[in-house]
Amino acid sequence: MKTLLAWCTGVAFGCLSALGASAGTLDQIKARGVLVVGTKADYQPFGFRDASGAIVGFEPDLAKDIAAALGVRLELVPVVSSTRLQLLAEGKIDLLIATMNDTPERRKLVDIIQPSYYASGVNTLAPRSLHLHVWQQLRGKPICTIDGAFYVQDIKQRYEPEILTFKSTVDMYDALTRQRCVSIVYDDTAIIGQLQNPDWREFEMPLLSIMVEPWGMAVKLGESRLEKTVSDQVKDWHRTGRIVALEEQWRIPHSGFAEEMHQKYTEAQ
């Protein structure tokens, strides 16, 4: 009798294990009652820690919206650029919302949600006293940037500045404050975060961003149901102006991307 009971128990356990293994991520999220999202915790205002240590920001708020739509609790996991795709592939997070550009190479590793929810480009941080209005004003002037940045050669060819490169952002920002260069050319979303520091109140990001690239949320390859669920949510954000509203909430200058997507999905109704 004990042998039969053990056999039945083993079969039942095996069936449950097989069911768990075959269940999609969306089913697992609903079964456990928790959505696990990987997000930045060091990139103000898009994802950072507040005074209490909680992860807050533009992207955590988007994660909250998705969890609420699914009727589950949200768990945020801090990620960095070098490990975020690995954590997703290993199933340690269900969804990635972490300032990630949508590229062909990344599409081979994960499913990137369409449409894109945000975008970033290249811009400049300059003292207000410089009265910078157009990129052409940088011609012949010393600018600071990061060594090896993809946009260095393009900036050099387009606007012909004198380029000073640095290994770290700390050194780059220090060079600007010491007036070794007239401005910094860098990722616009990083500049936005810097400008939220009162120490930079005499500086601004006055130009239109160039070389704008879309950001994509990501799920594991093959998770089509979760992908569609999140895709529908992104479309709704654009339609309702949620992204634009979050820019205002987190003191992010309105992006052309957010405004264009809001108009596109409003007109599509």
N, C-alpha and C positions, 0 to 999 in steps of 0.2 A: 504493500500500500504506500509506504514511504517512497519507494522507488518511482511509482507511478506519479505521486504528488510532485516529486522533484522534477520528473520529466515534463509534467504539465506546466510547472512553474518556469522551467527553462524555456519551453516553447513560447509561453506568454511573454517572458522577458525579451526573448529574441524578436518576437513580433513587434513589441513596443519600441525596441531599439531600431528595428528596420523602419518603422513608421517615422520615428524622430529623424533618422538619417535622410529619409526621402522628403520630409516636409520642407517646404520652401521657407525662406527667411521671414516672409510676411506672416505665415502661420506660426512660426516660432515666436515672433514678437508678440502676437496676440495671445499665445498660450502662456507665455511667461509674464505678460502684462507690462513689459518694459521695452522701450526702444533705446538701443545703445548707439550713440552718435559720436563719431570722432570729430573734434574741432580744435582750433588753435586756442592756446591759453596764454600766448605771449605776443599778440598782434593787435594791440588796441587801435581802433575800437571794434574790430571785427570779431575778436575772441580774446578775452584777457581775464585775469583774476581781479575781483574787486577787493575792498579792504578786508572783507571777511574770508577771502580765499575762494569764494565761489566763482565759477567760470561764467562770464556774462558777455554781452556784446551783440552785434548785428547778427552773426551766424547762430549763436545759441538761441536767439529769439526765433529764428526760422526753424530750428530744431524743435522748439517748444510747440510751434504751430503744427508741425507734422505729428508729433506725439499726441497732441490734443485731438487732431482729426482721426487718429487711429484709436483713441480712447484708452491710451496706455500711459504709463509713467515714463519720464525721460531720464536717462542716465548719460551724462556727458563724460567722454574720455579725452584727455588732452593728447594731441598728436603733434608731431613735427613733420616737416616736409620729407625728411629722409626715411621715415618709418610708416607714414600714413597708409600707403597702398598695401604694405605688408600686413598691417593690422586688419585691414579689410579682407584681404585674401585668406587670412587665417581664421576669419570668423569672430575675431575679438571685438569687432564693431559691426553694426548692421548697415550703417550709412555714414558716408564721409561728407562733411560740409566744412572745408578747411582751406579756403582761399586758393583752390587748385585750378590752374589753367587747364582748359580742355585742349589736349594735343593728340595727334594721331598715335603717338607712342603709348600714351596712357590708355587709349581706347583698346589696345591689345591686351591690357592687363585687367581692366575693370569696365563695367558698363556705366557710361557717363550720362546722366539724366539730361534729356532735352525737354524744353528749351533751357538755355543757360539762365542762371538766376542773377548773375552779376558779371562785372568785367573790370579789368584794371589795365592801366597803361603806364606810360612814362611821362613824368612831369618834372618840374623844377621847384626847389625850395630857395627862395631869395629874400633878401631884406626888402621891406616895403619901400625903403628910401631909394632902391634901384629903379623903381617905376618900370618894371618889366611888363610889357604888354604882348610882344610877339617873340617867337623863337629866334627870329633873325637878329634880335638885339644882342644875342650871345656871340655873334661873330667876332673873332679875335680876342675874346675875353676868357680868362681862366675859369674853368668849371671843375668841380670835384665829382667823382663818381667811383663806383666799386670796380676794382680790377677784375677783368674777365666778364663783365656784364654783357649780355647779348646785344645790347643796343649801342654800345660805344662807337663802333665803326659807322653805324648809320647816322648817329648824331654828328660825328666828325664830318662826314661827307655832306650832310644836309646843311649844317649851320656853321661849320668851320671855326669852332671855338678852340681854345687851348685846353687840352684835357689833362687833368691831374687824377691819377687813379690811386686807390687805397685798398689795403687788404681787409679792413674792417669798417663797419659803419661808424664805430666810435671815433676812429681816426678821421673818417670823412667829415662827420659833423664838427669835430674839433677844428679841422682845417677851415671850415666855413666861418666859425666864430672867430677864428684868428685872422680872418680876411685874406687867407691864402688864395681864395677863389671868390668869385662874385655870387655863385650859386651852386647848388647841388642838383645833379640830374639823377633821378632815381625812380623807383616804383611809386606811383602816385598814392597808393593806399598806405604805404609806409610813411610817406610824407604827411598824410592826413593824421596818422597817429602821432607823429612828432609835433604837429601843430596844436594838438590838444594838451601839450605840456605848456604851462604858463611861461616857462623859460624862453619859449620861442614866439612870444607875442609880437615881437617886432619883425617877424618874418611872415611870408605868405606863399601860396601856391597859385600864381596869377595866370598861368597859361592854360590853354586847352591841352588835355592829355593826347599824346600820340602813341602809335603802335599798340592800340587797345586790343586786348585779347580776352575772350570770354572765360568765366569761371564755371566749373561744372560740379554738381554733387555726384557722388558715385556709389554704386552698389556692386556686389560681387557679380562676376560674369554669369549670365543665365538667369538672374533673378528678375524675370520679366514682370511678375505681378507687383513686386515692390517698386520696380522701376516705373511702371505705369502709375501707381498710386502717388508717388512723389512727383512725377511729371505733371499730373493733373493739379497737384498742389501748387507747383511753380507757376503754371498758367494762371491759376486763380490769383496768386500774388501779383502777377503783372496786370491782370484785368482790374483788380480792385485798388491798385496803387499801394499795396502793402510795402513793397520794396522802397518806394519813394518816401513813405511815411517813416520807415525805419532809418532811412538816411537822416531825416530831420531829427528823430529821437536820439541818434547817436552822434549828432553834429558832424555828419559827413556831407561835404558839398555835393549837391545834386549832380549825378552823372548823366551824360547824354544817353548812355546805354539804358538806364532805368526809365528815363522819360520816353525813349523810343519804344521800349517794350510795353510800357503802359499804354501808349497810344495804339500800338499794333493790336494788342489783345482787347482793348476797348472797342476798336473799330470792327473787330472780328465777331462781335456778339450778334 
